[in-house]
Each structure stands twice: as structure tokens, then as C-alpha cells.
Amino acid sequence: MTKVKKEKVDGEEAADVTEKSYQELIANVNPIAQPLASKKLSKKLYKCVKKAAKVKNIRRGVKEVQKFINKGEKGIVVLAGDTLPIDVYCHLPVMCEDRNLPYAYIPSKVDLGSSAGSKRPTCVILIKPHDDYQDAYNEVLEEVSSLPKPL
């Protein structure tokens, strides 16, 4: 998830550029970000997104995900908890609950975008099932489905 990077400047090693830890990321999460994935589940979700992106089996962005949820596509919806304003995507959890799609929030849109193979931060991704990563998908699906839903 977050690692320490060392940048080289003119052949010399500069100070460590530290990415944020899980606890620091949770501090910036929206109040609507429930159910929030644990650190362990977040890592599993990032890995599953990475595998799905390799075989081009994801839907990325609010507009695209919303369109395919309305068309009846199945999968796991992963939302970023640090997206502002929340009005951008606050309708998606309701749509997921209406269609019995499992969804979970993760703390960082930057990490979600980079795990999907993009340089841009992404606030929502739909992971579709595929044979290439079926074991990882089923494991994540089970854990996300067992998360407590907000009232």
C-alpha cells in the first residue's frame, strides 16, 4: 500500500519521500465511507484490481460504473473514501444495495488509481469476475460481502 521511496537528485540520495500510512489515510476519509475495508482487505482489493486491470476487466470512473450497474453488470464495487465533494458519488452505494452488488470503501483514491494502472486518481472501480483471477476475486467477494452495511 504505502512505501518509502528514495529520490536521487544529481547522483546524491535525497531525503526519504514517505507515502502515507493506513492510519494517516483513514484520517482523511469521508463520513459516508461505510463499510470501510481494513488494511488487510484493502491490500487484497488493490491486488484484485491490479489483476483485473491486466486483463482489461474493470470499469473505472463514476459515469462508466453507473452506466454498467444500470445495465445489470455484476461485480465488486470499490469506492475511494477520500473523494470530495461526496455528492460526486454518494448515489452509488444506494444503487449497489438495490441490485445486491457488494461494495466497500478504501481510504485512498490515489492508490486505487495506481493499482488500476492509471496515473490519475480514481474514485470508483467495478471489478468484474474473470477466470484468470477467480480465486482472488472469490476471496475478496466473500470478505466484502461479510462487511457490515451502514444503516
Secondary structure, DSSP 8 states (H G I E B T S, - for coil): ---EEEEEETTEEEEEEE---HHHHHTT--TT--SB--HHHHHHHHHHHHHHHHTT-EEESHHHHHHHHHTT--SEEEEETT-SSGGGTTTHHHHHHHTT--EEEES-HHHHHHHTT-SS--SEEEE---GGGHHHHHHHHHHHHHS----
